[in-house]
Amino acid sequence: MSLPVTDFDERYRAIDARDTRFDGQFVTAVRSTGIYCRPSCPARTPKPENVTFYPTSAAAHEAGYRACKRCLPEAAPGSPAWNLRGDAAARAMRLISAGVVEREGVSGLAARLGYSSRHLNRVLVSELGAGPLALARAHRAHMARMLLVGTDMPVSDVAFSAGFASIRQCNDTIREVFALTPSELRARRRMPMAAAPGTIDLVLPFRGPLDASGVFAWMAARALPGVEVATETSFARHLRMSGGPAWFEVRQDAAERLHLRARVTQLGDLAPLVGTVRRLFDLDADPRAVDDALGAHPELSPLVAATPGIRVPGAADPHEMLIRAMVGQQITVVAARTALTALADALGERTDDGVLFPTMTAIAEHGAEVLRGPAARIRAITGAAAALADGSLTLTVGDDGAEQRAALLAMPGIGPWTADYVRMRVLGDPDILLPGDVAMRAGAAASGLPGEPRALTAWAERTAPWRSYLTAHLWRAAPVRSAKRATTTPITKTPISTTPITKTPISKETP
């Protein structure tokens, strides 16, 4: 399987085989029972004439179906389609999971996408079978179910954490979607979850295999003291949400499950935080599809066999991601980490137990006092921060990829590598190649692929739409440098922009 299936016969074969790879990619509604299930539901396979497939649970809700109590389709990982696709529907789904409808309403969502509310509704109904309100409602139901079965939070807190406007609205939605009251849904959980006071503790679903150790190593090499803490099996950080400071930790247990612990200032930030963590760890990816596609090439099969389920880490905050990329453009990972630590220490906001990465306003106004290096590079960083602060440059998870790239390239000091790297990390675009990246080219040469940028670009076209994962494998395959310069991840150097900062390509490490 290389892409999500859309043909009826393919989908029916998937549900007949109870194939877990398709969970989250579509739901199966059964007219004879009035319920919808995930593809792997263990119940008897319905007759084809009784089956309707929907791309989202929201579409099944709108058609009058309720969720199966046996397989709980709302507990499936998210669809990888929202990363594979870059159209308005996919961008809308990313923004809905980020809580935009709860904060800004449908009109705000439509404005971010450049549509009127009426046209956006038509697009989403046509593409996904449900409008933005129904999609947001389904997302709230999913979050509420997760909190009810995964925490001991009071139902009132669950309602507001999931984004509902009232407890009654939450209760009515739960009953309609699951045919259970919140208390009945909670009673079905296997075991109560124990969490420290003021925190939540959830198990994060994902499709296996998962190269969790690789993601934790990536985070450890770049963790900023005070802001982030990373070990071989965990990653924690402080970050700024709409309602105030938040903190989370993701850790892997002995059974290789991922647990999320989190604290938020306002309950409404919890659902967007979960979405952020899922993007950060690339948990909605379809690793078997990626591995099957890349492993079909003899040059790549040893890499895939060595690291099944490789992930491309996302970004905790889009604005922060751009600054981190720009700071690291001409220096090593270690030097970039030192510079960013100094920036966070000098300009970051202190919390009771950590530090928040500096605001864009703080970097724009005082970054030049802290940053070291060429004056033109410092001006480019503070200029980008100022543009993000005043809104003249927007950078969100719901951006159109081509428009985001063009806007970044228009900024002084940002070249193709940085723009594409940010697109890979912020949008989760699975099809980004960084041909100027020295470590990636070294990994390519070590794997029997062309090491020259143009030839590597041409060869990599056969791996679309998974070139971001190809990039991750080649980074991993890069020969290890001398012990004196070695880090926990391959040293990655890339050329920077030929903007006024420099007219000569200078190598850099991946930030």
C-alpha positions in Angstrom: 0.0 0.0 0.0 1.5 3.3 -1.0 -1.4 5.7 -0.6 -4.7 5.7 1.2 -7.2 3.6 -0.7 -10.4 5.1 -2.2 -11.8 2.4 -4.3 -14.8 0.5 -2.8 -13.4 -2.9 -3.6 -10.0 -2.1 -2.0 -11.7 -0.8 1.1 -14.0 -3.8 1.3 -11.0 -6.1 1.1 -9.3 -4.1 3.9 -12.3 -4.6 6.2 -12.7 -8.2 5.3 -9.0 -8.8 6.3 -9.5 -6.6 9.4 -6.3 -4.8 8.4 -5.2 -2.4 11.1 -3.1 -0.4 8.7 -6.3 1.3 7.4 -7.6 2.4 10.8 -8.1 6.1 10.8 -8.1 6.4 7.0 -11.8 5.8 6.6 -14.8 4.4 8.5 -17.3 1.7 7.5 -21.0 2.5 8.0 -23.4 -0.4 8.1 -27.0 0.3 7.1 -28.5 -2.7 8.7 -27.1 -1.8 12.2 -26.9 2.0 12.0 -23.3 1.9 13.3 -19.9 2.8 11.8 -16.6 1.0 12.6 -12.9 1.2 12.0 -11.6 -1.2 9.2 -10.1 -3.6 11.8 -13.3 -4.1 13.7 -13.5 -7.8 14.9 -17.3 -8.0 14.3 -18.5 -10.1 11.4 -17.9 -8.5 8.0 -21.1 -6.9 6.7 -22.5 -7.6 3.3 -21.2 -5.3 0.6 -24.7 -4.0 -0.2 -25.1 -2.8 3.4 -21.8 -0.9 3.5 -21.0 2.8 2.9 -17.5 4.1 3.3 -16.9 7.6 4.7 -13.6 9.5 4.8 -14.3 10.8 8.3 -16.3 9.9 11.3 -18.0 13.3 11.1 -19.4 12.3 7.7 -20.8 9.1 9.3 -22.3 11.2 12.2 -24.0 13.5 9.7 -25.5 10.5 7.9 -27.1 9.3 11.1 -24.7 6.6 12.2 -23.2 6.1 15.7 -19.8 4.7 16.7 -19.3 1.0 17.3 -19.0 0.2 21.0 -16.8 -2.7 20.2 -14.0 -1.2 18.1 -14.4 2.5 19.1 -13.3 4.0 15.8 -12.7 7.4 17.5 -9.7 5.7 19.2 -7.9 5.1 15.9 -4.8 7.1 14.9 -5.5 10.1 12.7 -5.6 9.9 9.0 -2.2 10.3 7.2 -4.2 12.0 4.4 -3.9 15.4 6.1 -0.1 15.3 5.5 -0.2 13.6 2.1 -2.7 16.1 0.8 -2.1 19.9 0.7 -5.5 21.0 -0.5 -8.0 23.1 1.3 -9.7 20.1 3.0 -6.4 18.8 4.4 -5.4 22.2 5.6 -8.8 22.7 7.2 -8.4 19.4 9.1 -5.0 20.4 10.4 -6.3 23.7 11.6 -9.4 22.1 13.2 -7.2 19.7 15.2 -5.2 22.8 16.3 -8.4 24.2 17.8 -9.0 27.1 15.4 -12.8 26.6 15.2 -13.1 26.7 19.0 -11.0 29.9 19.2 -12.0 31.7 16.0 -15.2 30.1 14.8 -15.9 28.9 11.3 -15.4 32.4 9.9 -11.9 32.4 11.4 -11.1 29.1 9.9 -12.4 30.2 6.5 -10.4 33.4 6.6 -7.2 31.5 7.3 -7.8 29.4 4.2 -8.8 32.3 2.0 -12.4 31.3 1.5 -15.8 32.5 2.6 -17.6 30.4 5.2 -20.2 29.3 2.7 -17.6 28.2 0.1 -15.5 26.4 2.8 -18.6 24.5 3.9 -19.3 23.4 0.3 -15.7 22.3 -0.2 -15.6 20.2 3.0 -19.0 18.6 2.5 -18.0 17.7 -1.1 -14.6 16.3 -0.1 -15.2 14.9 3.4 -19.0 14.5 3.7 -19.3 17.0 6.5 -18.9 20.8 7.1 -16.5 22.5 9.4 -18.8 22.5 12.5 -19.5 18.8 12.1 -15.8 18.0 11.7 -14.9 20.1 14.8 -17.7 18.4 16.7 -16.3 15.0 15.8 -12.9 16.1 16.9 -14.3 17.1 20.2 -16.0 13.8 20.6 -12.8 12.0 19.9 -10.9 14.1 22.5 -13.7 13.7 25.1 -13.6 9.9 24.7 -9.9 9.9 25.1 -10.1 11.9 28.3 -13.0 9.9 29.7 -11.2 6.5 29.3 -7.7 7.7 29.9 -8.0 10.0 32.9 -9.9 10.6 36.1 -10.8 14.2 35.2 -14.3 15.2 36.2 -16.8 15.2 33.3 -17.0 19.0 33.5 -13.3 19.3 33.0 -13.4 16.8 30.2 -16.1 18.9 28.4 -14.1 22.1 28.4 -10.8 20.4 27.7 -12.3 18.8 24.6 -13.5 22.2 23.4 -17.2 22.0 24.2 -19.0 25.2 25.1 -21.0 23.5 27.9 -21.3 20.3 29.9 -24.7 19.7 28.4 -23.3 20.0 24.8 -20.6 17.4 25.7 -23.1 15.0 27.2 -25.5 15.3 24.3 -22.7 14.7 21.8 -21.3 11.7 23.6 -24.7 10.1 23.8 -25.4 10.8 20.1 -22.0 9.6 18.8 -21.4 6.6 21.1 -24.9 5.8 22.4 -23.5 5.9 25.9 -23.4 8.6 28.6 -20.0 9.9 29.6 -20.2 7.8 32.8 -21.0 4.7 30.9 -18.2 5.3 28.5 -15.8 5.8 31.3 -16.9 2.6 33.0 -15.8 0.7 29.9 -12.1 1.5 30.4 -9.9 -1.4 31.4 -7.9 0.4 34.2 -8.0 3.9 35.8 -5.1 6.1 34.9 -3.1 7.6 37.8 -1.7 11.0 37.2 -0.1 13.6 39.4 -2.4 16.4 40.6 -3.0 19.0 37.9 -1.7 16.8 35.1 -3.3 14.4 32.6 -1.9 11.1 31.5 -2.9 9.6 28.2 -1.8 6.8 25.9 -1.2 8.1 22.4 -2.4 5.7 19.6 -0.2 5.3 16.5 0.4 2.9 13.6 3.4 0.7 14.1 6.2 0.2 13.7 7.5 3.3 15.4 11.2 4.4 15.5 10.7 6.1 18.9 14.3 5.9 19.8 15.3 7.8 16.7 12.9 10.6 17.5 14.1 10.8 21.1 17.7 10.9 19.9 16.8 13.7 17.5 15.2 15.7 20.3 18.1 15.0 22.7 20.6 16.4 20.2 18.7 19.7 20.0 17.1 20.1 23.4 17.5 23.5 25.0 18.2 23.3 28.8 15.4 24.9 30.7 13.0 24.7 27.7 13.3 21.0 26.9 14.5 17.7 28.5 15.2 14.6 26.5 16.4 11.1 27.4 16.6 7.8 25.4 12.9 7.1 26.2 11.3 10.5 26.9 11.0 14.1 25.8 9.5 17.0 27.8 9.2 20.7 27.1 7.5 23.9 28.1 5.6 25.8 25.4 3.2 28.7 25.0 -0.4 28.0 24.2 -3.3 30.4 23.6 -4.4 30.2 27.2 -1.0 30.5 28.8 2.1 28.4 29.6 1.8 24.6 29.2 4.1 21.6 29.7 4.1 18.1 28.4 6.2 14.9 28.5 6.1 12.0 26.1 7.6 8.8 27.3 7.8 5.2 26.0 7.0 2.4 28.5 8.3 -1.2 28.5 5.5 -2.3 26.3 6.6 0.4 23.7 3.4 2.4 24.2 3.7 6.2 24.2 2.3 8.1 27.2 1.6 11.8 27.2 1.6 13.7 30.5 0.6 17.4 30.2 -0.3 20.5 32.2 -2.1 23.4 30.7 -3.2 26.8 32.1 -6.6 26.7 30.4 -8.5 23.4 29.8 -9.3 24.5 26.2 -5.6 24.2 25.3 -5.5 20.5 26.0 -7.0 19.3 22.7 -4.7 21.6 20.6 -1.7 20.4 22.7 -2.5 16.8 22.0 -2.6 17.6 18.3 0.7 19.4 18.6 2.3 16.4 20.2 1.0 14.1 17.5 2.5 16.2 14.8 5.8 16.6 16.7 6.2 12.8 16.8 4.6 12.2 13.4 2.1 9.8 15.0 -0.5 9.9 12.2 2.0 8.6 9.6 1.4 5.3 7.8 4.8 3.7 8.4 4.1 0.5 6.5 3.1 2.4 3.4 6.4 4.4 3.7 8.5 1.3 4.4 6.9 -0.7 1.6 7.4 2.1 -0.9 11.0 2.9 0.1 12.0 -0.7 0.7 11.0 -1.7 -2.8 14.2 0.0 -4.0 17.3 -2.2 -3.5 19.5 0.7 -2.5 17.1 1.6 0.3 15.9 -1.8 1.5 18.9 -2.2 4.0 18.1 1.3 5.5 14.4 0.4 5.9 15.3 -3.0 7.4 17.6 -1.3 9.9 15.1 1.4 10.9 11.5 0.4 10.3 8.9 3.0 11.1 11.2 6.0 10.8 9.5 9.3 11.6 10.1 12.9 10.5 9.8 15.1 13.6 7.4 18.0 13.5 7.5 21.4 15.2 6.1 22.3 18.6 5.7 25.9 17.4 5.9 27.1 13.8 7.4 30.5 14.7 10.0 28.9 17.0 10.9 26.4 14.3 11.8 29.2 11.8 14.0 31.0 14.3 15.8 27.7 15.3 16.4 26.9 11.6 17.8 30.4 10.9 20.0 30.4 14.0 21.5 27.1 12.9 22.1 27.9 9.3 25.9 28.4 9.4 26.9 26.5 12.5 26.9 22.9 13.9 24.1 21.4 15.9 26.1 21.9 19.1 26.9 25.5 18.4 23.2 26.2 17.4 22.1 24.6 20.6 24.5 26.9 22.5 23.3 30.0 20.7 19.6 29.1 21.2 20.1 28.3 24.8 21.6 31.7 25.4 18.7 33.3 23.5 16.2 31.4 25.6 18.1 32.1 28.8 18.2 35.9 28.1 14.8 36.5 26.5 12.6 33.5 27.5 9.8 33.8 29.9 10.3 32.0 33.3 7.7 29.7 34.6 7.6 27.9 38.0 9.7 25.0 36.7 11.1 26.0 33.4 11.5 28.5 30.5 9.3 29.3 27.6 11.1 30.0 24.2 11.2 33.8 23.6 8.3 35.5 21.9 8.9 36.9 18.4 8.5 40.4 19.8 11.3 39.8 22.3 13.6 38.4 19.6 12.8 41.3 17.3 13.5 43.9 19.9 16.4 42.4 21.8 17.8 39.5 19.8 20.7 41.6 18.4 21.9 42.0 22.0 22.2 38.3 22.5 22.9 36.7 19.2 26.5 36.4 17.9 27.8 36.1 14.4 27.6 38.0 11.1 25.6 41.2 11.5 23.6 40.4 8.3 22.5 37.0 9.7 21.4 38.6 13.0 19.4 41.2 11.1 17.8 38.5 9.1 16.8 36.6 12.2 15.4 39.6 14.1 13.7 40.8 10.8 11.9 37.4 10.5 10.9 37.6 14.1 9.5 41.1 13.6 7.6 40.0 10.6 6.1 37.1 12.5 5.3 39.4 15.5 3.5 42.0 13.4 1.7 39.5 11.2 3.3 40.5 7.9 4.7 36.9 7.7 2.3 34.1 8.7 3.5 30.6 9.5 0.9 28.0 10.6 0.2 24.3 10.3 -2.6 25.1 7.9 -0.6 27.1 5.3 -0.6 26.2 1.7 2.8 24.7 1.1 3.7 26.6 -2.1 2.5 29.9 -0.6 4.4 29.3 2.6 7.6 28.5 0.7 7.3 31.7 -1.5 6.7 33.9 1.6 9.7 32.5 3.3 12.0 32.8 0.3 10.9 36.5 0.0 12.5 37.1 3.4 16.2 38.2 3.6 18.5 35.4 4.7 16.1 32.5 3.9 17.0 30.3 1.1 15.5 27.1 -0.5 17.0 24.7 2.1 15.5 26.6 5.1 12.1 27.2 3.4 11.8 23.5 2.6 13.1 22.3 5.9 10.5 24.5 7.7 7.8 23.1 5.4 8.9 19.5 6.3 8.8 20.2 10.0 5.8 22.6 10.3 3.4 21.2 7.7 4.5 17.6 8.0 4.9 17.5 4.3 6.0 13.9 3.5 7.6 14.7 0.1 10.4 17.1 0.8 14.0 16.5 -0.4 16.9 18.7 0.7 19.4 18.0 -2.1 21.9 20.7 -0.8 22.2 19.0 2.6 25.7 17.7 2.9 25.0 15.0 5.4 22.1 13.7 3.4 24.3 13.6 0.3 26.9 11.7 2.3 24.3 9.2 3.4 23.2 8.8 -0.2 26.7 8.1 -1.3 27.2 5.6 1.5 24.0 3.9 0.4 24.9 3.6 -3.3 22.8 6.6 -4.4 24.1 9.6 -6.3 25.8 12.1 -4.0 25.6 15.1 -6.4 22.5 17.3 -5.8 21.1 17.2 -9.3 21.5 13.5 -9.8 20.2 12.7 -6.3 17.1 14.9 -7.0 16.4 13.0 -10.2 16.9 9.6 -8.5 14.7 10.6 -5.6 11.7 11.3 -7.8 10.9 7.6 -7.8 10.3 7.7 -4.1 7.6 10.3 -4.2 5.4 11.0 -2.2 7.8 9.9 0.6 10.9 12.0 0.0 10.9 13.4 3.5 11.2 9.9 4.9 14.0 9.2 2.3 15.8 12.3 3.7 15.4 11.0 7.2 16.9 7.6 6.2 19.8 9.3 4.4 20.5 11.5 7.5 20.7 8.3 9.5 23.0 6.7 7.0 25.5 9.5 6.9 29.0 8.3 8.0 29.8 9.1 11.6 32.4 11.8 12.0 35.4 11.7 14.3 34.7 11.2 18.0 35.8 14.8 18.7 33.0 16.2 16.5 30.5 13.3 16.9 26.9 14.0 18.2 24.0 11.7 18.8 22.7 12.3 15.4 24.4 12.7 12.0 26.0 16.1 11.4 24.1 17.7 8.6 25.4 20.6 6.6 23.5 22.5 3.9 24.1 25.5 1.8 22.3 28.6 2.9 20.5 31.2 0.8 22.3 33.3 -1.8 20.4 36.3 -0.4 22.2 39.5 0.7 23.6 37.6 3.7 26.1 35.8 1.5 26.7 35.2 -2.2 28.8 32.1 -1.5 27.1 28.9 -0.3 28.2 28.1 3.2 27.7 24.8 4.9 25.5 24.3 7.9 24.1 21.7 10.2 20.5 20.8 10.4 19.0 22.9 13.3 
